[in-house]
């Protein structure tokens, strides 16, 4: 018998995380085994013995399931096929996730599946909800301050707090692609790939005082913090061009379905501006922040008691605060508006928005540089917690 290990990353939704599910199966040894490939994706159509599958990357493919094919159903989160159940092809429905082992058949691009492993759409959705709830309950996130790969220790700044993240040999570590905010595009990684200044989310058990987390999962990435003024908006292309206040150069920001776009209510923005100014005044030897020459003038400094609302109380995490702010559409932005953006690395002139925040004129007036530091700790990429840290199948 020849044993082959298959690794299937099952998408659990838009919140941004995947659950690694390891499948082992056996096949009869062959002197000269036929070439095979694997197709992983969601079923979009079924026609008799044929399945049309949209892979996680690439164009849709149509597979013919052979009469002798091994067809199994397993549960999201399963580590092996020990608990998998044999099913008929009729047990697979549109929307289910499958991994198919396929062989070229005949000529052209026709492919025949000899093994199909399926996960039901409903089971994946249920798993996603459980994962999201767990990330909300046990997830933390912030900016990486230090990394000690030898001891498995990472220190992050989360708002006004310093947290220590402990990795164990069982901790799942993944890293975002430089040009994508989709968790489906993350890759297995190591602590050695994490650097100071990176964004990081972790999910695990907290110490009694909440200052330390033993991580079940960690996802990290390098993201840009951009504060700028809108130069142009292209709804057809789903882009907004801003002039970066730090470099004075235009940057095209691409908006995707995963991008989060919010607008600060005026009182909330004014309150945050007051906090920034006070923090500048309270630091010995630090001068009062100066207004950037391109930043709009500040509005009234009356915060109207906002500090007691929602989850953004004094010292709170800005990522929580953003959940209490109204969404904003691209069509609602105007030339000259001030924006604060967390984006992918991209290129100097182009990036994809992770989070875009409008209504930030008072904050940029108070301190353009401090506002970027404050905002960067509030990232929410694809999942990693959705709200506070939901992750797909071990998200982010």
N, C-alpha and C positions, 0 to 999 in steps of 0.2 A: 504494500500500500504506500502511496505517496501522499504526504500531508502538505497542504498549502494553506498559508494564513492570509486572510483578506481583511483589510482595514477599511471600514465604511464610515464616513462622516455623515451623519444624518442631520439635515437642517431641521431645526425646531421652530423656525419662524423668523419674523423680521427683527426681533429684539437683538439678534446678533450672536448666537452661539451654536456650536455644534457638539453633539455627543459622540465621542469616539466609540465605536462598537466593533469589537474584534470578532471576526467569524473564522472558524476553522472548519474545513471540510476535507474529505478524502476522495481520491479518485484512483482508478486503477492505473498502475504504472504502465507506461508505454515505452517501447524502445525509442521511437522517434515521435514524441508528443506533438500534436498539431498546434500551430500557433494560436494563442488565445489572447483575449483582451477583456477588460472589465468595463462595464458601463454602470455608472452610479447617477441616479437622478430621480425625477418625479414622473410618474406615468401621466401622459396627457391625452392618450387615445388608445382604445382597444378595439381590434377588429379581428374576430375569430382567434387564430393562433398568433396574431401579430400585436406587439406592444409598441407604441410610440413613446419614447422617453426623452425628456428634456434634461440633459446632463447639467451638472452644476456649472460646467464651463463648456462652451462650444454649442454647435447647432443640434437640433433634435435628431434622433436616430430611430429607425424602425427595426425591431428585432422580431424574428420568427422563433417562437418557443417550440422546440422539438417535442414530439409525442413522448419521448423517454426522458424529458428534462426533469431534474430534481427541483421541486418548487416548495419552498419553506416560508413560514411566517414566524418572525421573531419580534421581540418587544424592544422598544427603544431603551438603551442603557444596558442591554445584554452584552456580556463579555465573550460568550462563546455560543455555539449553536446547540448546547446541551438541552436547552428548554424549547428549541424551535419545534414548530408543528407542521407536518406535511399538509399541504393544501392543494386544491385543484387550481388551474389557471383562472377559472371563473371566480375564485376567491380574491383575485386582485382587481382593484377598482381604480378609476381615474383619481389622481391625487395621492395615491400611495407612493411611498419611496421604495425603490428596488436597487439591488445590486445584482447584475447579471453577468455571468461568465459566458462569453460568446466566442464563436468560431466563424471564420470566413466560410461562406457557403456558395458554391458555384462561382460565377464570375461577377464582376462589378462590386458594388458596395453591400450586397446582401449579407446579413449576419444571422446566425442561428444561436439561440441561447440554450445552453445545456444545463445551466444552474441558475435559478432565480431565487433570491432571498428578499422577502418583502417585509415592509413595516407599514401598518395601517395608518392612514392619515389621522384618524380619530385618536389613536394611541399616541402619535407624535404630538398632537395638540394638547392632550392631557399631560404628557410629559413636559411639554413646554411651560404649561401653566404652573406645574409644580416647581420647575427649575426657576421660573421667574420669581415665584413667591420666595424661594430659598435665597436667591440673589438679593431680593429686597430686604430680607431679614438678616442675612449673614454677609452681604457684600459690602466692600469698602473700596474707595478709589481715591486717587490723588496723583501728585507729582513725585517722581522718584528723586530722593535726595542722595541716598547711598546704596550701594550693592556690595554684598560680601558673598560671592558665589561659593567660597570654601565652607562657610558656615550656614549657607542657605538663608541668609538674612537680608531683607530689603527694608529700608526706611523710606516712608513716603510722607509728604505733607498733604493733609486733607483739610482744606480750609485753614482754620487756626490750630488744628491738631497735628501732632506728629504720631504716626502709627508705625509699628514694627511688624513686618510680614515675615513669617517663618515658612520656608519651603521644606518639604520632606521628600524622600525618594518616591512617594506616591503622588506628589503634586503634579497635576497636568499644567504644563507651561506652553502657551501659544503666543504668537506675535503677529501684529497687523502688517499687511502689505503697505509699502510706501505710497501706493496710489489707490488704495481702496479702504473704505470703512466697513466693508461687509465681513462679518465673522467667517463667512464661508471661504473667504480668501486668506484667512490666517493660516499660519504654518506652525507645526510643532517647533518648539524653541527650547532654549536653556536660559538659566539665570545669567550666563555670560553674555547673552545678547541684550540684556537690559542695562540701560545707562542712566546716569543722573540727568534729569530733565525730561525723561520719558513719562508718558501717561501710563498708569497701571491700575488695574482693577483685580481684586482678589476676593475669593469666597471661601469661608471656612469658619472654624470655631474661634470665638473671641475669648480673651482673658477676662477675669472678673471685672477689671476696671475699663475694659474696652480698648486698651492701648496696644494690644498685640493680637495678631490673627495667625492661626496655624492654617495655612491655605490648602484647600482641596484643589483649587484651580487658580491660575494666574494668567492674565492676558495683558500684554503691554504693546506699546507702539510709540513711535516718534511722530509728534504732531506739531503743526505750526500754530502760533497765536498771532492773529492779524487784527490790528485796530485800524480802521480806514473809513474814508468817505466814499459814498456811491458815486461812480462816474457814469455808469450806464447799466441798463437792465435789458436783458433779452429773454422774454418769456418763452419764445419758441425754442431757444437753445437751452432753456433752464439755467441761465447763468446771470450773475451780477458781477460787474467789474468795479473794483474799489481801488482807491489810491491808498496804498499802505502808508500810514503816517510815520513809520520807522524808516522805510527805504525811499519814500516819495515816489515809488514806481507803481504802475498799474498791475493789478493781479486779477485774473479771471477766476471767479469762484463758481464751481459747478455744483448745482443743487440736485441731489438724488432723492429717491424715496426714503433712504435711511437718514438723510439730513434732518436735524431738528432745528426748527426756526421759531423763535419766540420774540416778543416785544415786551420790554420792561414798562410797567405803568409808571407814569411820571413821578409819583410820590416814592415808589420803590427806587427808581434811579437816583432821586435826590438824596434819599437816605443812604444809599451805598456811597454816593459821592462824599457825604459828610463823614462816613466811616473812614474813607480813604484819606481825607484831609486830616482827620484827627490822628490816624495812625502815623502819618508823616510828621505831625507836630510832636508826637509823643516819643519819637525815636531820637535819642541824643545825637547831636552832631549832624542831623539830617535837615536840610533846608526845606521850606514849604514848597510842595510841588508847583511847578510853573505850568501855565496853560500852554499847550502846544499851539503854535501859530495857526494851524489849520483846524483846530478843534473848535466846535461851536461854543458860544458863550453859555455859561451855566444858567439854569433856571433857578427859581426860588429854592432855598435850602430847607424849606419846611417839609419834613417827611411824613407828616400827618399820622404819626403813630403806627406806621407800617411795620416797625420792627417786631411787633408782637403777633404778626399774622403768619399763617402757614407754617412751613418748616424752616423759614429763613430768619430765625431769631438771632440775636447777637451771638457771634461766634459760630453760627451754623454753617453747613456746607452749601455752597452756592448751587451745587447740582440739585439739592432738594428745593431750593428756592425756585429754580427754573420750572419745576413741575407745577408751580402755582402761577405761572405767567401765561398770558394768552398766546396762542400761536399766531404767526404772521405769515402771509402769503407773499410770494415774489412780486405779485402785481400790486401789493400795498407799499412797496418800497419806492422811494423817489430819489432823484439825483440830489446829492448833498447830504443825504441821511448819514448819520454816523453808525457804524457797525462794529461789533466785536465778534471775531470768528475763531473757532478752533477748526483747523483743516488738516488734511493729509499733507505729507511732505511735498508731493507733486514736483513741480518745477518752479523756478523763480517767478514765472509769469502766470502760473496756473496751479490750482489746487481744488480739492473737493471738500465741501463743507461737512464737518461733523456736527457742529452746532453754530448757528448764526443768531446773534442777539442784536435786535434793533432797540431804539429808544435809549441809547447809552450816552447821549450828549453830555449830561452832567458828570458822568463817570470819567469820560475822556478829558473833560475840562479839569477835573480834580487831579488826575494823574494818569496820563496815557500809559506809562510803563507799568505802574502799579496795577492798573486795571487788567493788563494782559496776564500778570502773575496771578491775580485773583481769579480770573476767568478760566485760566488753563487748568486749575485744579477741579473744575466742575465738569470736565468732559464726560460724555456719555456716548460711547461708540457702539453703534449697532446693537448692542445688547449690553453686555457687561452689566446688565442690570436694568436696562430700560429705565426704570425710575431711579433706583439707587444702586442697582447693580445686578439686574437680572441677566442671566446668560443662557444661551442655548446649550443644552446638553453639556453643561459645564461651561457655560458662557463666559462672557462676554462673550 
